[in-house]
Amino acid sequence: MKNLVRHLSGLGGVRGYATSSFSRSKLLLEGVKDVIAVASGKGGVGKSTTAVNLAVALAKKCQLKVGLLDADVYGPSVPTMMKIDRKPDVNKDAKMIPIENYGVRCMSIGFLVEKDSPIVWRGPMVMSALNKMLRGVDWGNLDILVVDMPPGTGDAQLTMSQNLQLSGAVIVSTPQDVALIDARRGVKMFSKVQVPILGFIENMSCFKCPHCGEPSFIFGEGGTRKTAASMGYNFIGEIPLEVEIRKSCDEGVPITISSPDSVVSKAYGDAAENVVKKLKELATEQTLQPEINL
């Protein structure tokens, strides 16, 4: 941990917030075409599970070069879910090399600390760590970098949104009213920093009885779809509540790998295709916008 603190302290502090569209061009990551955030207004809705399986689906089904950044410093899940238990190598430029598994290049603070070691840091150290995992990593050429954002709408989320050129955000929520209230807050945060919303994914949409196949809507029915429609955004997928999803995460083999032909894997694949489609639409819209000379 001491070595990591010394490594991060060499960054020279936290980057300042970007306050205008003029400076946003400086926030691009070299070699990365698009950066998308997978976010939620609160924890416990399956955001990391969604981020991991969405990244794998983008790589496998959409045949893209994909990276995955675990930006949840206090609760990193990617090492477990992607079955990675080693530290990254460092290249000649002193940049960390992301660790690849299942066709996805991964980076997480969990690679750099002991497995059960708590991250007891104040805000500035967290910001420095996030910046190091962005700018201090040799991502190579990527079509999409998926960022598993921390839950909530605090300083870490704002810093990531304003110090990185995000192409868009995917909002993950359960159909439960309490989760959707927080999801709305997340949407408004991204709107304030001018990050487009790619769409909503409803996680734990229903539970199908393994014996009779009857669906039970444990957290409510269709809440995320209705919320997306009421706010004018796309609904890009619904993921059922299944034991196999939990098992695959715990075993470190995403269900998009362990059961590629399952209904759940198809749902993640469809969501990935919807994300790619929306990114293309946004790129076309930006191309058609008149150029402003400053």
Secondary structure, 3 states (H helix, E strand, C coil): CHHHHHHHHCCCCCCCCCCCHHHHHHHCCCCEEEEEEEECCCCCCCHHHHHHHHHHHHHHCCCCCEEEEECCCCCCCHHHHCCCCCCCCECCCCCECCEEECCEEEEEHHHCCCCCCCCCCCHHHHHHHHHHHHHCECCCCEEEEEEECCCCCCHHHHHHHHCCCCCEEEEEECCCHHHHHHHHHHHHHHHHCCCCEEEEEEECCCEECCCCCCEECCCCCCHHHHHHHHHCCCEEEEECCCHHHHHHHHHCCCHHHHCCCCHHHHHHHHHHHHHHHHHHHHHHHHHHCCCCCC
